[in-house]
């Protein structure tokens, strides 16, 4: 069995690499540009094949898939955030967030599906709680993650029964993307979470693996958010 995980060198992506490897998968993971992170990831998980490819670069992603003989699971995890009020964002900022978060998922699915239709498989998209509820000062990020949810639901119908398509919607997770909160901000956020704490990348990876493995679940969005924010 083989899994491809985009954005696999840190946080949720790296946790997915660990878990799928432990469950017996051959794992290929992409990364965009962080050579320091990939060195650390290769040191921890030498069995994983890490390939540099910008998720929004069609040629680069085509080459990644050309190098994979088969595919059973695709995890679309690559993503970027942009924190600003909408009037302060440049159109180029909007385009980059949408191109990576939604465009990257589109490209990976486009190249993955021909490898999956004859043998079956599963796609798990990593969305966000903000894709469900919207986040202030993260309007474009929220839009990109909301689009990913709609993409998931449509693909689940389009590709059934051969390929199952689901999504996870993480809440506040201890990742580099959320490392900028002050201690006061963190306590305020934790006070709004019913389970009272940030989640871990490993907990999101467990949800991703469940959706990849469970053969009678498709078209679903699983919140991994401690009960909401």
C-alpha positions in Angstrom: 0.0 0.0 0.0 1.2 3.5 -0.8 0.2 6.9 0.6 1.1 10.4 -0.7 1.0 13.2 1.8 1.4 16.8 0.6 3.1 19.2 3.0 4.6 16.3 4.9 7.6 17.7 6.7 6.0 19.4 9.7 2.9 19.4 12.0 -0.1 17.5 10.8 1.6 16.3 7.6 4.6 14.8 9.4 2.3 13.2 12.0 0.4 11.6 9.0 3.7 10.3 7.6 4.6 8.7 11.0 1.2 7.0 11.3 0.8 5.7 7.8 4.4 4.4 7.9 3.6 2.6 11.2 0.5 1.1 9.6 2.5 -0.5 6.8 2.3 2.0 4.0 5.0 3.1 1.7 4.9 6.9 2.1 5.9 9.7 -0.2 5.6 13.2 1.1 6.0 16.6 -0.7 7.3 19.8 0.7 7.6 23.3 -0.8 10.9 24.9 0.3 11.9 24.4 3.9 15.1 22.5 3.6 15.7 22.6 7.4 12.4 21.0 8.1 13.0 18.3 5.5 16.4 17.5 6.9 14.8 16.9 10.3 12.0 14.9 8.8 14.4 12.7 6.9 16.4 12.1 10.0 13.4 11.0 11.9 11.7 9.0 9.1 14.4 7.8 6.7 11.9 5.3 5.2 9.7 8.2 3.8 10.5 9.6 0.4 10.4 13.4 0.6 10.1 15.2 -2.7 10.3 18.9 -3.2 7.3 20.2 -5.1 5.2 23.4 -4.7 1.6 22.2 -4.3 0.5 24.9 -6.7 3.0 24.1 -9.5 1.3 21.8 -12.0 4.5 20.7 -13.6 6.2 19.8 -10.3 3.1 17.9 -9.0 2.9 16.0 -12.3 6.5 14.9 -11.9 5.7 13.7 -8.3 2.9 11.5 -9.5 4.9 10.3 -12.5 7.4 8.9 -10.0 4.8 6.9 -8.1 4.0 3.5 -9.5 0.7 3.1 -7.6 -1.4 5.0 -5.0 -3.9 3.9 -2.4 -4.3 7.0 -0.2 -3.8 10.7 -1.0 -3.7 13.2 1.9 -4.0 16.8 0.8 -2.4 18.6 3.7 -0.2 21.3 2.1 -1.5 24.8 3.0 -0.6 28.3 4.0 -2.3 30.9 6.1 -2.5 34.7 5.8 -3.7 36.8 8.8 -4.9 40.2 7.9 -8.0 42.3 7.4 -9.3 41.8 3.9 -8.8 45.5 2.9 -5.1 45.1 3.8 -4.5 42.1 1.5 -3.1 42.4 -1.9 -4.7 40.4 -4.7 -1.4 38.5 -5.0 -1.8 37.4 -1.4 -5.3 36.2 -2.2 -4.2 34.3 -5.2 -1.3 32.6 -3.4 -3.5 31.4 -0.6 -6.1 30.1 -3.0 -3.6 28.6 -5.4 -1.8 26.6 -2.6 -4.7 25.6 -0.5 -7.4 24.9 -3.1 -5.4 24.7 -6.3 -2.9 22.4 -4.7 -5.7 20.0 -3.7 -7.1 20.2 -7.2 -3.8 19.3 -8.8 -3.1 16.4 -6.5 -6.6 15.0 -7.1 -6.3 15.5 -10.8 -3.1 13.4 -11.0 -4.1 10.9 -8.3 -7.5 9.8 -9.6 -6.2 8.0 -12.8 -4.0 5.9 -10.5 -6.9 5.1 -8.2 -9.9 4.4 -10.3 -9.0 0.8 -11.3 -7.8 -0.3 -7.9 -9.8 1.9 -5.5 -8.5 4.3 -2.9 -9.1 7.1 -0.5 -8.6 10.8 -0.5 -8.5 12.8 2.7 -8.4 16.6 2.5 -7.2 18.7 5.4 -9.6 21.6 5.7 -10.0 23.7 8.9 -12.7 24.7 11.4 -12.5 28.1 9.7 -13.7 26.5 6.5 -16.9 25.6 8.5 -17.4 28.7 10.7 -15.1 31.4 9.1 -12.4 33.1 11.0 -12.0 36.9 11.5 -8.9 38.3 9.8 -8.5 35.0 8.0 -11.3 35.5 5.4 -9.3 34.2 2.4 -7.9 31.3 4.3 -11.4 30.5 5.5 -12.7 30.7 1.9 -10.0 28.4 0.6 -10.8 25.8 3.3 -14.5 26.2 2.7 -13.9 25.5 -1.0 -12.0 22.4 0.0 -15.1 21.1 1.9 -17.3 21.7 -1.1 -14.7 20.0 -3.3 -14.7 17.0 -1.0 -18.4 16.6 -1.0 -18.7 16.9 -4.8 -15.7 14.5 -5.4 -17.2 11.9 -3.1 -20.2 11.7 -5.4 -18.2 12.0 -8.6 -15.7 9.3 -7.8 -17.9 6.8 -5.9 -17.8 3.9 -5.5 -14.1 3.5 -6.6 -12.6 6.3 -4.6 -13.8 7.6 -1.2 -13.3 11.3 -0.4 -13.5 12.8 3.0 -12.1 15.8 4.9 -10.9 16.6 8.4 -11.5 20.1 9.8 -9.0 20.7 12.6 -9.5 23.4 15.2 -6.7 24.8 17.3 -3.8 22.4 16.9 -0.3 22.8 18.2 1.5 23.4 14.9 3.9 26.1 13.6 0.9 27.8 12.0 -0.5 28.5 15.5 2.8 29.1 17.2 2.4 32.9 17.0 -0.2 33.2 19.7 0.8 34.8 23.0 0.2 33.0 26.2 -2.8 35.2 26.9 -4.3 34.6 23.5 -3.7 30.9 23.9 -5.5 30.8 27.3 -8.4 32.7 25.8 -8.7 30.2 22.9 -8.4 27.2 25.3 -11.2 28.7 27.4 -13.5 28.5 24.4 -12.7 24.9 23.6 -15.0 22.4 25.4 -12.0 19.9 25.9 -10.0 22.8 27.3 -6.8 22.5 25.3 -5.2 22.7 21.8 -5.1 19.4 19.9 -2.0 17.6 18.7 -0.9 16.8 15.1 -1.0 13.1 16.1 -4.7 13.4 17.0 -5.5 14.9 13.6 -3.4 12.2 11.9 -5.5 9.5 13.7 -8.7 11.1 12.2 -7.1 11.2 8.8 -6.1 7.5 9.0 -9.7 6.6 10.2 -11.2 8.3 7.1 -8.6 6.6 4.8 -9.3 3.2 6.3 -13.1 3.1 6.9 -14.6 1.7 3.7 -18.2 2.9 4.3 -17.5 6.5 4.9 -17.4 9.1 2.1 -18.4 12.7 1.6 -17.9 13.5 5.3 -16.2 16.3 7.1 -14.8 15.2 10.5 -14.2 18.0 13.0 -11.1 17.5 15.0 -11.5 20.5 17.2 -12.1 19.6 20.8 -15.8 20.4 20.5 -15.4 23.7 18.6 -14.0 27.1 19.3 
